Amino acid sequence: MSLGQKIAPHLPFLRRYARALTGSQQHGDTYVRATLEAIVAAPEDFPKDVDVRVGLYRTFQAIWNSAHYDEFAESAVDTDVEREAIANARLSRITPLSRQALLLTAMEGFTVQDAAYLIETTPDEVDALVAEAIAEIDRQTQTDVLIIEDEPIIAMDLETIVRDLGHNVSGVAVTRDEAVAQAHAQRPGLVLADIQLADDSSGIDAVKDILAEFSVPVIFITAFPERLLTGERPEPTFLITKPFQRSTVKAAISQALFFNAATIEA
């Protein structure tokens, strides 16, 4: 099997990581594209002493940390100017390395040891960076959360996670119509959405209806990630696969709100 064939299954998840890290699909995909170009240009440099997925992310991290490429990426056209401005404002309060450690462990599922390899530090330092990121992001953000989920136990678990982070639950909807009605009744600052709902309606359609009325960050939590990670535009910046870890949901919520204009501090 060629290197390209080994890498291919991991690309949708690398794109998810890049989007979550930058807050922009276009900007994130620019980094992923440069990563692939680097691998094609010098396949002999691809890490051979680790798992292919770890090697892919390590190559991405090298691109991300490259001062030369940072200059190129900053010059790339990004239509989401407002979101990037918000991110830059918040980045002044939290180091990018902390957010990388948080996303790599909590969202991408790497072990602390693998994350330490990827960002070139120690496991103890990764633990400290993750704790720093969560504390700082949570300090900056607080909002009302709409949960779209038809499984009662999962909905209750999500409610607990949301409240543990210091946010309010504006409502729990089990159908598309309920979700849209609740969003109109009390505009949320964040939406957590399942895909398959109680009456066979779609959480994707519910989110589209809500976004047609106003802008709000969305995290999809689903057992069917392939319905969203298609390689086509647009894709969700934040996508969590069921069954999920509570730490993964917490990281996604913190990171989604990190880029939310409604919660930016003066």
URJO-V700859 format. One record per residue. N is the residue number from 1. SS is DSSP state (H for helix, E for strand, - for the rest). PHI is phi in radians with two decimals (999 if undefined). Layout:
# URJO-V700859
{{N SS PHI} {N SS PHI}}
This chain:
# URJO-V700859
{{1 - 999} {2 - -1.26} {3 H -1.06} {4 H -1.06} {5 H -1.18} {6 H -1.25} {7 H -1.33} {8 H -0.86} {9 - -1.13} {10 - -1.63} {11 H -1.12} {12 H -1.01} {13 H -1.40} {14 H -1.16} {15 H -1.12} {16 H -1.04} {17 H -1.08} {18 H -1.13} {19 H -1.17} {20 H -1.15} {21 H -1.25} {22 H -1.67} {23 - 1.41} {24 - -2.50} {25 H -1.10} {26 H -1.12} {27 H -1.16} {28 H -1.06} {29 H -1.14} {30 H -1.10} {31 H -1.17} {32 H -1.12} {33 H -1.06} {34 H -1.14} {35 H -1.07} {36 H -1.15} {37 H -1.11} {38 H -1.16} {39 H -1.17} {40 H -1.12} {41 H -1.22} {42 - -2.50} {43 H -1.06} {44 H -1.18} {45 H -1.53} {46 - -1.14} {47 - -0.97} {48 - -1.88} {49 - -1.72} {50 - -2.37} {51 - -1.01} {52 H -1.01} {53 H -1.08} {54 H -1.11} {55 H -1.10} {56 H -1.10} {57 H -1.18} {58 H -1.13} {59 H -1.13} {60 H -1.04} {61 H -1.07} {62 H -1.11} {63 H -1.14} {64 H -1.02} {65 - -1.51} {66 - -1.31} {67 H -1.09} {68 H -1.12} {69 H -1.28} {70 H -1.01} {71 H -1.11} {72 H -1.17} {73 H -1.12} {74 H -1.17} {75 H -1.51} {76 - -1.18} {77 - -1.28} {78 - -2.28} {79 - -1.25} {80 - -1.60} {81 H -1.12} {82 H -1.11} {83 H -1.09} {84 H -1.15} {85 H -1.11} {86 H -1.09} {87 H -1.05} {88 H -1.09} {89 H -1.11} {90 H -1.32} {91 H -1.10} {92 - -1.21} {93 - -1.82} {94 - -2.56} {95 - -1.29} {96 H -0.98} {97 H -1.08} {98 H -1.11} {99 H -1.17} {100 H -1.10} {101 H -1.08} {102 H -1.11} {103 H -1.19} {104 H -1.12} {105 H -1.51} {106 H -1.42} {107 H -1.72} {108 - -1.50} {109 - 1.39} {110 - -1.29} {111 - -1.20} {112 H -1.04} {113 H -1.14} {114 H -1.15} {115 H -1.08} {116 H -1.08} {117 H -1.13} {118 H -1.17} {119 H -1.81} {120 - 1.03} {121 - -2.54} {122 - -1.81} {123 H -0.99} {124 H -1.09} {125 H -1.20} {126 H -1.06} {127 H -1.00} {128 H -1.17} {129 H -1.14} {130 H -1.10} {131 H -1.08} {132 H -1.11} {133 H -1.11} {134 H -1.08} {135 H -1.09} {136 H -1.27} {137 H -1.14} {138 H -1.11} {139 H -1.12} {140 H -1.49} {141 - -2.26} {142 - -2.75} {143 - -2.77} {144 E -1.69} {145 E -2.06} {146 E -1.70} {147 E -1.84} {148 E -1.93} {149 - -2.76} {150 - -1.69} {151 - -1.67} {152 H -0.97} {153 H -1.15} {154 H -1.15} {155 H -1.06} {156 H -1.13} {157 H -1.10} {158 H -1.14} {159 H -1.02} {160 H -1.10} {161 H -1.07} {162 H -1.04} {163 H -1.23} {164 H -1.07} {165 - -1.47} {166 - 1.59} {167 - -1.71} {168 E -1.81} {169 E -1.71} {170 E -1.39} {171 E 3.02} {172 E -2.19} {173 E -1.97} {174 - -1.98} {175 - -2.36} {176 H -1.06} {177 H -1.11} {178 H -1.08} {179 H -1.08} {180 H -1.14} {181 H -1.10} {182 H -1.19} {183 H -1.13} {184 H -1.26} {185 H -1.21} {186 - -2.50} {187 - -1.09} {188 - -1.46} {189 - -1.70} {190 E -2.80} {191 E -2.15} {192 E -1.86} {193 E -2.28} {194 - -1.40} {195 - -1.64} {196 E -1.61} {197 - -1.89} {198 - -1.03} {199 - -1.72} {200 - 1.17} {201 - -1.40} {202 E -1.98} {203 H -1.15} {204 H -1.11} {205 H -1.14} {206 H -1.06} {207 H -1.13} {208 H -1.05} {209 H -1.09} {210 H -1.16} {211 H -1.19} {212 H -1.21} {213 H -1.65} {214 - -2.81} {215 - -1.51} {216 - -2.72} {217 E -1.18} {218 E -2.26} {219 E -2.08} {220 E -1.55} {221 E -2.15} {222 E -2.61} {223 - -1.51} {224 - -2.16} {225 H -1.08} {226 H -1.10} {227 H -1.25} {228 - -2.00} {229 - -1.55} {230 - -1.72} {231 - 1.52} {232 - -1.77} {233 - -1.71} {234 - -1.52} {235 - -2.07} {236 - -1.22} {237 - -1.15} {238 E -2.12} {239 E -2.46} {240 E -2.02} {241 E -1.66} {242 - -1.40} {243 - -1.25} {244 - -1.89} {245 - -1.61} {246 H -1.04} {247 H -1.13} {248 H -1.17} {249 H -1.13} {250 H -1.06} {251 H -1.13} {252 H -1.14} {253 H -1.08} {254 H -1.07} {255 H -1.25} {256 H -1.08} {257 H -1.27} {258 H -1.01} {259 - -1.82} {260 - -1.55} {261 H -1.07} {262 H -1.19} {263 H -1.99} {264 - -1.15} {265 - -1.45} {266 - -1.25}}
